[in-house]
Structures are given as structure tokens and as C-alpha cells.
Amino acid sequence: MSNTVQDRNKSVKQVHTIKNRIKMQEVLYTRDTGWHSNEGQLNKGIRKNVSYNKYEDHIQRIEKDLMKKHRLGYSALVKFLILKEGEQQFGIRFM
């Protein structure tokens, strides 16, 4: 095989690999976030994102410290802090 044919085959394989990666990312991003309940019905979960700008490193450090202190993951920490603040603001016992 000539070098030109080998180079073309290599670039075609690279394109297929890139296309497969893009498809996988699309599948992962659009995958259903639901779970099955005891009745077998599909309940949709809600997913929200948080973004930080380049000057908010201190917030991420505090976040990690709080996660370690309360022994919670990120999602559980957010829920815990929302309930805690709601309890203070509205006087309703959530916990």
C-alpha cells in the first residue's frame, strides 16, 4: 500500500473514532435521569447545573470543606443547605 492510501485509511479511522465519541457524549448527556418506583412507573428526576467563574475558587474550596465536614456528596450537601436555610428563613422544621 502506498503512504497516501495508508494516511487516508488512518484519517478515516480517526474520523470514525471521533464520531463515535461524539455520539457517546450525546447519549450520556441526553440519557433519561429517571428512576423506577415500586409501582414500576417512570418518575422523572430534575437535574440542575451550577457554574463558577474564574474568580470563585474560594467558593469551591468552601464547598469541598463543607462536603468533608458533613460527610455528604455535592448533591446531598446542596439539599441539606437549602433545607437548613429554609428552616431559618421560614421557621418550618424540615429535619
SVG drawing of the C-alpha trace seen along z (x, -y; Angstrom):
<svg xmlns="http://www.w3.org/2000/svg" viewBox="-48 -37 52 39">
<polyline fill="none" stroke="black" stroke-width="0.4" points="0.0,0.0 1.2,-3.5 1.7,-6.0 -1.2,-8.1 -3.6,-5.2 -2.4,-4.4 -2.7,-8.0 -6.2,-8.1 -7.2,-4.9 -5.7,-6.3 -7.6,-9.6 -10.9,-7.7 -10.4,-5.6 -9.8,-8.8 -12.9,-10.4 -15.0,-7.3 -13.5,-7.3 -14.3,-11.0 -17.9,-10.4 -18.3,-7.5 -17.1,-9.7 -19.5,-12.5 -22.4,-10.0 -21.5,-8.6 -21.3,-12.1 -24.7,-12.8 -26.2,-9.6 -24.7,-10.3 -25.9,-13.9 -29.5,-13.2 -29.9,-10.0 -33.0,-9.9 -32.5,-10.9 -35.5,-9.0 -35.7,-6.0 -38.2,-3.2 -40.5,-3.5 -42.0,-0.5 -45.1,-0.7 -43.0,-0.3 -43.8,-3.8 -41.0,-6.0 -40.6,-9.2 -38.5,-12.0 -35.7,-13.4 -34.7,-17.0 -31.1,-17.9 -29.6,-21.4 -26.2,-22.7 -24.0,-25.2 -21.3,-27.2 -18.5,-29.1 -16.5,-31.9 -12.7,-32.1 -12.8,-34.3 -14.9,-31.9 -12.2,-29.3 -12.9,-30.2 -16.5,-29.0 -15.3,-25.7 -12.8,-25.3 -15.6,-26.1 -17.9,-23.6 -15.3,-20.8 -14.7,-21.6 -18.5,-21.5 -18.8,-18.2 -16.0,-16.8 -17.4,-18.2 -20.9,-16.9 -19.8,-13.7 -22.1,-14.4 -21.7,-14.4 -22.3,-17.6 -26.0,-16.9 -26.8,-16.0 -24.9,-19.0 -26.9,-21.4 -30.2,-19.8 -29.1,-19.9 -28.1,-23.6 -31.3,-24.6 -33.3,-22.8 -31.2,-24.4 -31.7,-27.9 -35.4,-27.3 -35.8,-26.3 -34.1,-29.6 -36.0,-31.8 -39.5,-30.3 -39.4,-28.7 -40.6,-25.3 -38.9,-22.2 -37.7,-20.2 -35.3,-17.9"/>
</svg>
